[in-house]
């Protein structure tokens, strides 16, 4: 196996690490409704000349799967991606990254609920440990005040987005396996643009400064096109299980990026909660 194949998931992880940073930088710079819509519009417009011809050529195979692709677009791109921008004013980029470590745990829970598959003992134990990590994070380490705990609104939105993406991850493995990944991605992005358009049309007038334009271009091109491409190449050459293991690194890289680039303070409860969540995820995947 060519060692250079490992560069594909590494590049995807580096790009995705910047997404919570971009979300935090967008606060008071870009309206969440605007960035949520424009990122997917940019990705859709860029992909169209490259993907649309083959998409139309394969339409007989693709069209019957459009309802399911619409659901995937709603879960993975509208809810998961958009909620981060609405959560950013209320939480830190560090917490966004650390709470995203719960996605594999939510995936186990969702798969068990939908497909009635009994999780292994390690998976159950991993879920419990990861849940303890989440409790530490959302309580800000104040475990004595859990009674009557009011969860930070931003953290709540991130957990909701993680649940949405976990559902997406479970369903995408069962949906339209005979469709090209690019065609699937293109359709999902198209549906995301359609779902987000009404909110964009009803929002305030768009006013962008240079910083806001850079943020939108980053999430619209590298995070929405290049990262998925690198990820799909990693799955193609390394396999899904080996590639998916790289996702465990994202909370750590996001934490480091938030501290270095945003100057966010690193609290003890974030270290403890993050380590517990990460340990639970790793145990559940063994």
N, C-alpha and C positions, 0 to 999 in steps of 0.2 A: 504493500500500500504506500502510495506517495505521501510523504509527511506534509507536503504543501496543502493537502486536502484539509488539514486541521485549521488552515488560515481562514477557510470559509465561515465556520461558526464563530471563530474569534472575531472576525470583522463584523459579523452580525451583532455580537455581544457588545462590542465597542460602540457601535452606532446606537443600539437600544439603550445603552447606559446613559446616553445623552438625552433621551426622551424625558425622564423626570426633571432633568436640569432645565430643558427647554420649557417644560410646563411651569416650573417655578419662575423662570425668567419672564414668562408671558404675563405674569400678574401685573396689573396696572399698565400693561403695554399693549396687549391684544385681548379683545373680548373673547371669552371662552367659546361663544357661539361662532365667532368668525374663524378662529383658528381650527376648530373642529371641522368646519365645512371646507375651508380653503385648502387644508392639507390633502384631503381626499380629492378635491377638484383638480388640484395640480397633478397629483399622481395619475388620475384618470386621463387627463389631457395628454400627459407625457406618454403613457402606455398605449393610448389609442392607435397611433399610426403603426406601432409595432405588433400589437396583439389583435386589433379588430379584424384584419383580413382573415387570419386563421380562425378567429372566433366565429366569424360568419360562415366559414367553410365547414366548421364542425357543429353548426347550429342544431342540426337534427339530434345530435347526441347531448348538447348542452341544454336546450330549451326545456326538456322534461324535468331537469334538475333545478330550474330557476327558483321555484318556491323555497327549496331547501337552502340554496345559495343566498337568498334574501334573508333568511333567518340567521345564517352565519354572518352576513354582513352587518346585521343589526347587533348581534352579540359581540363579535370580535372587533368591529371597527367603530360602530356608533357608540355603544354603551361603554365598552372597555376603554377605548382611546379617549372619548370625549369627557368622561367623568374625571379623568386626571386633571383636565384644565379647570373644571369647576371646583375640584378639591384643593388645588394648589394654593389659593389664598388662605386656607385654613390649616394646612399642615406643611411639613417640610419635605424637601426632595429626598432626604434620608429615609423618612418614614414611608414615602411612596415606594421607594426601592425595596425596603425591608418587608413591607406588607405584601409586595408582589411575590415574595417567597412562598406565600400560602397557596398560590395557584395549583401546584401539583397536588396539594392536600385536598383542596376543593375538587380537583378532578377525580380523585378517588371517591369522594363522597357522592359527587354527581353521577359517576359511572355506576356506583352501587345502587343509587336511587332509581336510575333510569333502566339499567339493564339487569338489575337484581343479581349482580355478581358479588359474592362474599369476599371482602378484602382479607388479606392474610393477617396473621397476628402482628407481623412487623409493620404492616401498613396501618393497622389500628393504633399501635403504640406510637408510630410516627405522627399520626394525626393528633394524638393527645399531647405529645411534646410540642408540636408546632402550635397547637391551640394555646398552650401555656405561654409560648413566645408572643403570640398575638395579644394575649391578655396583658402581658408586661408592657407591650408597646402602646396599646390604646389607653391603658391606665396611667401611662407616663411613669411607671414604676411604683405607683402608690397603691400597692395591693391591699393595704388596710382600708382603702376607701372604695373597694369594689361594690359594697352595698350601696345601691342608689347611684352607681357610676353613670356619668353622662359621657358617652363616647364623643371625642372630637369629631365634628361634622366632616372634616376633610378625610380623616381616617375611615369613617363610616362609608364615604363615597368610594374610597379606594378598595375597601373590602368588597363592596357591592360590584365594583368593576372586575375584581379578581374572580368573583363567583361567575360573572358573565363570561369571562375569558376561559375559565375552567370548563364551563358548559360548551363553549365554542370548541375547545381542544378535544373534548370527548366526541362531539358530534362530527367534527370535520374528518375524523378518522373513519367514520361510518358513511360519509356522504360523498357521492359522485367520484368514486375511486377511478373510474374510467375516463375522467376529464383531466386535461392537462393542468398542472398547478397554476400556470400563468392564466389560463382561461378562467379557472376558479377564482383566482385573486382578482382578475379584471372584473368579473361579474360582481363579486362582493364589494369592490370599491365603487362600482357603478350604483349599486343599491344604496351604499352608504351616502353617496352624493345625493341621491333622491330622498332618502330619509331626513337628511340634515338641511336640505334646501328650504323647506317652509320656515324653520327657525331662523335661518340666515336672512330670508326675505323680510321677516317680521322684526328683526333686530334693529338696533340703531345704525346709522350710517357708518360705513367703514372708514376709519381714519388710521393710516399706518405710518409709523416713522421707520427709519432705517433698521433699528433694532427689531421691531416687530416683523418687518419683511424678512430679515435673516432667520428669525425663529420659524416663521411659516415655511420658508424654503427648506430649512433643515428637516422639519417633521414631514414635509411634503415629498421630498426627494430621497435623501439618505434613509430616513426612518420608515418610509412607506414603500419604497421601491428597492433600493440597494440592499437593505437588511433582509427583506424577504427573499431576494435573489440569492444572497450569500447563504441564507439558511437552507433554502431548497437545494442548493449545490452541496451543502454539507450532508444533508439527508441522503442525497443521491450517491455520494462517494463514501460516506462513513456509516450510513444506516441511521434510522430514526432514534434508536435507543442511545447510541454513542453520541449523537449530535445533541439530543435533549439534555444530556448530562451537563452541557455547558450552561444551561439556564440557571443552574445552581450558583453560578459565579455572579450573575447580574446584581443581586442585592449587595454583594460586597463591593463590586466596582462602582455601583451607584452611590453607596455610602462614601467611598473614598473621593469620588468626583464631587459630591455635595460639600464635603469638608474642604477640598482643595479649591474648587472653582467658585463656590458660593459662600465659603467661609462659615458654613453652618456648624454650630458647636456639636460635639459628639458626646452625648450623655451616657452614663452607665446603663440606664434602662434600655437604651437603643442597642448597645452592644449585647447585653444579656438577652433581650427579646429577639434580636436578629439571629444570634447564635442558636437559640432554642428553636426558632422557626426553621433555620437552615438544617439543624441536626435532625429535626423531625422529618423534613423532606428527604434528606439523604437516607435515613433509616427506612422510610416507606418505599424507597426505590431499590433497595438492596435485594 
